[in-house]
Amino acid sequence: MRRFLSVRDYDWPLLGMVLVLCTISVFEVYSATLHTKFSSTLQSHWYAMFHIKQLMWIAGGMASMFLFSRIDYHRLLDWSYWAYGFGLASLVAVKLVGVTVLHARRWIRIGPFHFQPSEWVKLILILAVARYFANLGGRRLTGFDIIKAFFFVGVPLVLVLIQPDLGTALTYVPILTTGLFLGGINIRQTVVLVVCGAVLAVGAWNSGRVLKPYQKARLTSFVNPDSDPKGTGYQLRQSLIAVCSGGVWGKGMAKGSQTQGDFLPIPHADFIFAAFGEEHGFVGALFVLLLYFSILMRLIQNAQTAADLSGSLIIMGIVGVLTFQIAVNVGMVIGFMPVTGIPLPLMSYGGSSVLFTFLALGVAMNVRMRRFVN
């Protein structure tokens, strides 16, 4: 068995697909902000342009990915509980000294940058949950094991929810779900959890303390956006108009009327898939979705060849989060999901999201590279 890692051990096909997706992202961020209010406010400084900043985040993410791929993931697992404590502390710090933007306090200012701890906590949770279930040794899960797992994920989830950031809080759920599924939860336990979850969801909805009024409005407006076309249904209506107007081949780069006319809200971030669909049509959107599918399948293949259970749990936790984000974001822009503000991985503008995704891919590549190493 090989004991040393070389350049050949990197997953170059995965990296190639990721770079294609990042290239599309940079061009689409540029196109979606060109001649819009987002471009006019920054045009005096070229380095402040959104697509330039996105390119910088991608470059930083690539460097971080290669760095994390060289650190043995078993060592990362050993550090995960300490990192979990640091993650909780950073979420508390957001509440105390965080920066408020659009009525939500989610960021910590570090010099000229805004750092969003809730994004990084996702990777910490993936590692911590993988370590927790791997340490159980594959034995049958007890009720106490499940309760501890819920508490493990529930504490940071609540801290993020009260920021308030419903979208990011929801991305923690697939981490727990993946861990429980691969950890050996049985059907009876699953039914009990589903029933308890439904009861808690109804209670949270009716309590008036867990969800803000605007969050409830977002969760219900997608059913009938025309009921309030200038209010809660505005974002979804404009997104649907953009996607449908793209047709088969699209209107062309920087030629989308909804995007360039400032009708589509935040076209470079949450609604970048709608902007891309308007400009590149059904064919372009299908290509991006197939690219995502190929990346996820490659990751699943790497999970199957992992050297141990902890490695498989790490990669499948990453797959769970990415799949959830892709499904919710794409479903959101076409009216199948409520508007929750979940970014599209490697496509949406945003440094914290881009860095999390690259770090997660670096850890996944780490697991793959050590499948033959003692």
QUITAFEN-V460329 format. One line per field, one symbol per residue. ss: DSSP state (h for helix, s for strand, l for the rest). psi: psi as a letter, one per 30 degrees, with the letter a starting at -180 (. if undefined). A space follows every 10 residues. Layout:
BEGIN
ss: ???
psi: ???
END
This chain:
BEGIN
ss: llllllhhhl lhhhhhhhhh hhhhhhhhhh hhhlllhhhh lllllhhhlh hhhhhhhhhh hhhhhhhhhh llhhhhhhhh hhhhhhhhhh hhhhhhhlss sllsssssss llssslhhhh hhhhhhhhhh hhhhhlllll llhhhhhhhh hhhhhhhhhh hllllhhhhh llhhhhhhhh hhhlllhhhh hhhhhhhhhh hhhhhhhlll llhhhhhhhh hlllhhhhll lllhhhhhhh hhhhhlllll llllllhhhh llllllllll lhhhhhhhhh hhhhhhhhhh hhhhhhhhhh hhhhllllhh hhhhhhhhhh hhhhhhhhhh hhhlllllll llllllllll hhhhhhhhhh hhhhhhhhhl llll
psi: kkfkkleffl ieeeeeeeee eeeeeeeeee effkglffef fgffjeffke eeeeeeeeee eeeeeeefff kkfeeeeefe eeeeeeeeee eeeeeeglkk khgkjflkkj bflkkjefee feeeeeeeee eeeeffgglk kleeeeeeee eeeeeeeeee egekieeeef ffefeeeeee effgkleeee eeeeeeeeee eeeeefegfe klefeeeeff ffeifffifg cffeeeeeee eeeeffbefl flkggkeeef ggekkiffce heeeeeeefg aeeeeeeeee eeeeeeeeee eeefglflee eeeeefeeee eeeeeeeeee eefggflljf gkljkfekkk eeeeeeeeee eeeeeeeefg fgk.
END
